Amino acid sequence: MQEVKHVTMQNFEQEVMQSELPVIIDFWAEWCIPCKIAMPIFEELAKEYSGKVKFVKINVDESPDLALKFSVQSIPTFIVFYKGKVINRLTGAVAKEYLKDFIEKALSSIE
């Protein structure tokens, strides 16, 4: 069972850019209500996609440089990376089916 990993500037290169698997990042913050709504959905999908997609979260308050680098202007923002490149992005708390569909579309674009 896959855990959602916390990523910072210190481990971003290793965990995201060098990952063999596609990576979906949840840019979030502790004070963000929509982020708190989205988190259980994100964690559920991490279990469903275990071994296929790596799920990580980045706290924008702790890593503002990463949020700036990827033009995250509102949260939650989900960004899918594959082999160091941004494949797709989605902003806002969404239903599980919508987030799953977003992931599936991203995966189909890299196969």
C-alpha positions as protocol buffer text, in pm:
chain_id: "A"
residue {
  index: 1
  type: MET
  ca { x: 0 y: 0 z: 0 }
}
residue {
  index: 2
  type: GLN
  ca { x: 141 y: 333 z: -109 }
}
residue {
  index: 3
  type: GLU
  ca { x: 171 y: 625 z: 130 }
}
residue {
  index: 4
  type: VAL
  ca { x: 146 y: 983 z: 10 }
}
residue {
  index: 5
  type: LYS
  ca { x: 496 y: 1123 z: 48 }
}
residue {
  index: 6
  type: HIS
  ca { x: 574 y: 1475 z: 168 }
}
residue {
  index: 7
  type: VAL
  ca { x: 813 y: 1649 z: -74 }
}
residue {
  index: 8
  type: THR
  ca { x: 1020 y: 1964 z: -21 }
}
residue {
  index: 9
  type: MET
  ca { x: 1285 y: 2145 z: -223 }
}
residue {
  index: 10
  type: GLN
  ca { x: 1544 y: 1913 z: -64 }
}
residue {
  index: 11
  type: ASN
  ca { x: 1396 y: 1588 z: -202 }
}
residue {
  index: 12
  type: PHE
  ca { x: 1202 y: 1719 z: -506 }
}
residue {
  index: 13
  type: GLU
  ca { x: 1470 y: 1622 z: -759 }
}
residue {
  index: 14
  type: GLN
  ca { x: 1493 y: 1264 z: -632 }
}
residue {
  index: 15
  type: GLU
  ca { x: 1123 y: 1203 z: -560 }
}
residue {
  index: 16
  type: VAL
  ca { x: 968 y: 1375 z: -863 }
}
residue {
  index: 17
  type: MET
  ca { x: 1217 y: 1453 z: -1139 }
}
residue {
  index: 18
  type: GLN
  ca { x: 1405 y: 1122 z: -1118 }
}
residue {
  index: 19
  type: SER
  ca { x: 1101 y: 899 z: -1057 }
}
residue {
  index: 20
  type: GLU
  ca { x: 1055 y: 604 z: -1292 }
}
residue {
  index: 21
  type: LEU
  ca { x: 680 y: 621 z: -1229 }
}
residue {
  index: 22
  type: PRO
  ca { x: 451 y: 909 z: -1322 }
}
residue {
  index: 23
  type: VAL
  ca { x: 414 y: 1140 z: -1021 }
}
residue {
  index: 24
  type: ILE
  ca { x: 108 y: 1339 z: -917 }
}
residue {
  index: 25
  type: ILE
  ca { x: 174 y: 1629 z: -683 }
}
residue {
  index: 26
  type: ASP
  ca { x: -88 y: 1786 z: -460 }
}
residue {
  index: 27
  type: PHE
  ca { x: 14 y: 2144 z: -386 }
}
residue {
  index: 28
  type: TRP
  ca { x: -169 y: 2229 z: -63 }
}
residue {
  index: 29
  type: ALA
  ca { x: -158 y: 2421 z: 267 }
}
residue {
  index: 30
  type: GLU
  ca { x: -269 y: 2349 z: 623 }
}
residue {
  index: 31
  type: TRP
  ca { x: -513 y: 2646 z: 629 }
}
residue {
  index: 32
  type: CYS
  ca { x: -679 y: 2557 z: 296 }
}
residue {
  index: 33
  type: ILE
  ca { x: -1030 y: 2410 z: 344 }
}
residue {
  index: 34
  type: PRO
  ca { x: -1063 y: 2277 z: -16 }
}
residue {
  index: 35
  type: CYS
  ca { x: -721 y: 2111 z: 32 }
}
residue {
  index: 36
  type: LYS
  ca { x: -850 y: 1933 z: 342 }
}
residue {
  index: 37
  type: ILE
  ca { x: -1156 y: 1817 z: 146 }
}
residue {
  index: 38
  type: ALA
  ca { x: -936 y: 1685 z: -137 }
}
residue {
  index: 39
  type: MET
  ca { x: -677 y: 1509 z: 84 }
}
residue {
  index: 40
  type: PRO
  ca { x: -877 y: 1191 z: 168 }
}
residue {
  index: 41
  type: ILE
  ca { x: -963 y: 1150 z: -202 }
}
residue {
  index: 42
  type: PHE
  ca { x: -597 y: 1193 z: -296 }
}
residue {
  index: 43
  type: GLU
  ca { x: -496 y: 935 z: -31 }
}
residue {
  index: 44
  type: GLU
  ca { x: -760 y: 687 z: -155 }
}
residue {
  index: 45
  type: LEU
  ca { x: -636 y: 718 z: -511 }
}
residue {
  index: 46
  type: ALA
  ca { x: -277 y: 669 z: -392 }
}
residue {
  index: 47
  type: LYS
  ca { x: -382 y: 325 z: -268 }
}
residue {
  index: 48
  type: GLU
  ca { x: -571 y: 245 z: -590 }
}
residue {
  index: 49
  type: TYR
  ca { x: -277 y: 344 z: -812 }
}
residue {
  index: 50
  type: SER
  ca { x: -8 y: 190 z: -591 }
}
residue {
  index: 51
  type: GLY
  ca { x: 280 y: 73 z: -811 }
}
residue {
  index: 52
  type: LYS
  ca { x: 151 y: 268 z: -1113 }
}
residue {
  index: 53
  type: VAL
  ca { x: 163 y: 633 z: -1002 }
}
residue {
  index: 54
  type: LYS
  ca { x: 357 y: 798 z: -720 }
}
residue {
  index: 55
  type: PHE
  ca { x: 151 y: 1037 z: -506 }
}
residue {
  index: 56
  type: VAL
  ca { x: 326 y: 1323 z: -328 }
}
residue {
  index: 57
  type: LYS
  ca { x: 219 y: 1645 z: -160 }
}
residue {
  index: 58
  type: ILE
  ca { x: 395 y: 1978 z: -135 }
}
residue {
  index: 59
  type: ASN
  ca { x: 299 y: 2230 z: 130 }
}
residue {
  index: 60
  type: VAL
  ca { x: 310 y: 2570 z: -43 }
}
residue {
  index: 61
  type: ASP
  ca { x: 386 y: 2748 z: 284 }
}
residue {
  index: 62
  type: GLU
  ca { x: 692 y: 2527 z: 348 }
}
residue {
  index: 63
  type: SER
  ca { x: 807 y: 2521 z: -18 }
}
residue {
  index: 64
  type: PRO
  ca { x: 696 y: 2850 z: -177 }
}
residue {
  index: 65
  type: ASP
  ca { x: 985 y: 2824 z: -425 }
}
residue {
  index: 66
  type: LEU
  ca { x: 834 y: 2507 z: -576 }
}
residue {
  index: 67
  type: ALA
  ca { x: 487 y: 2662 z: -593 }
}
residue {
  index: 68
  type: LEU
  ca { x: 636 y: 2963 z: -772 }
}
residue {
  index: 69
  type: LYS
  ca { x: 845 y: 2747 z: -1006 }
}
residue {
  index: 70
  type: PHE
  ca { x: 534 y: 2564 z: -1127 }
}
residue {
  index: 71
  type: SER
  ca { x: 306 y: 2871 z: -1131 }
}
residue {
  index: 72
  type: VAL
  ca { x: 73 y: 2744 z: -860 }
}
residue {
  index: 73
  type: GLN
  ca { x: -158 y: 3039 z: -799 }
}
residue {
  index: 74
  type: SER
  ca { x: -442 y: 2867 z: -615 }
}
residue {
  index: 75
  type: ILE
  ca { x: -468 y: 2549 z: -416 }
}
residue {
  index: 76
  type: PRO
  ca { x: -520 y: 2264 z: -427 }
}
residue {
  index: 77
  type: THR
  ca { x: -338 y: 2226 z: -758 }
}
residue {
  index: 78
  type: PHE
  ca { x: -258 y: 1880 z: -890 }
}
residue {
  index: 79
  type: ILE
  ca { x: 28 y: 1841 z: -1138 }
}
residue {
  index: 80
  type: VAL
  ca { x: 126 y: 1516 z: -1310 }
}
residue {
  index: 81
  type: PHE
  ca { x: 494 y: 1473 z: -1395 }
}
residue {
  index: 82
  type: TYR
  ca { x: 657 y: 1203 z: -1602 }
}
residue {
  index: 83
  type: LYS
  ca { x: 1030 y: 1179 z: -1662 }
}
residue {
  index: 84
  type: GLY
  ca { x: 1080 y: 1531 z: -1527 }
}
residue {
  index: 85
  type: LYS
  ca { x: 815 y: 1696 z: -1746 }
}
residue {
  index: 86
  type: VAL
  ca { x: 473 y: 1838 z: -1659 }
}
residue {
  index: 87
  type: ILE
  ca { x: 209 y: 1625 z: -1833 }
}
residue {
  index: 88
  type: ASN
  ca { x: -111 y: 1781 z: -1701 }
}
residue {
  index: 89
  type: ARG
  ca { x: -248 y: 2003 z: -1425 }
}
residue {
  index: 90
  type: LEU
  ca { x: -577 y: 2057 z: -1246 }
}
residue {
  index: 91
  type: THR
  ca { x: -676 y: 2322 z: -993 }
}
residue {
  index: 92
  type: GLY
  ca { x: -944 y: 2292 z: -728 }
}
residue {
  index: 93
  type: ALA
  ca { x: -1098 y: 2031 z: -502 }
}
residue {
  index: 94
  type: VAL
  ca { x: -1286 y: 1787 z: -723 }
}
residue {
  index: 95
  type: ALA
  ca { x: -1487 y: 1466 z: -685 }
}
residue {
  index: 96
  type: LYS
  ca { x: -1293 y: 1140 z: -675 }
}
residue {
  index: 97
  type: GLU
  ca { x: -1423 y: 1035 z: -1019 }
}
residue {
  index: 98
  type: TYR
  ca { x: -1307 y: 1364 z: -1172 }
}
residue {
  index: 99
  type: LEU
  ca { x: -957 y: 1336 z: -1021 }
}
residue {
  index: 100
  type: LYS
  ca { x: -936 y: 971 z: -1129 }
}
residue {
  index: 101
  type: ASP
  ca { x: -1038 y: 1069 z: -1484 }
}
residue {
  index: 102
  type: PHE
  ca { x: -771 y: 1343 z: -1480 }
}
residue {
  index: 103
  type: ILE
  ca { x: -507 y: 1083 z: -1378 }
}
residue {
  index: 104
  type: GLU
  ca { x: -627 y: 834 z: -1642 }
}
residue {
  index: 105
  type: LYS
  ca { x: -605 y: 1097 z: -1917 }
}
residue {
  index: 106
  type: ALA
  ca { x: -254 y: 1190 z: -1806 }
}
residue {
  index: 107
  type: LEU
  ca { x: -148 y: 823 z: -1804 }
}
residue {
  index: 108
  type: SER
  ca { x: -296 y: 757 z: -2149 }
}
residue {
  index: 109
  type: SER
  ca { x: -101 y: 1053 z: -2288 }
}
residue {
  index: 110
  type: ILE
  ca { x: 232 y: 896 z: -2183 }
}
residue {
  index: 111
  type: GLU
  ca { x: 172 y: 536 z: -2288 }
}
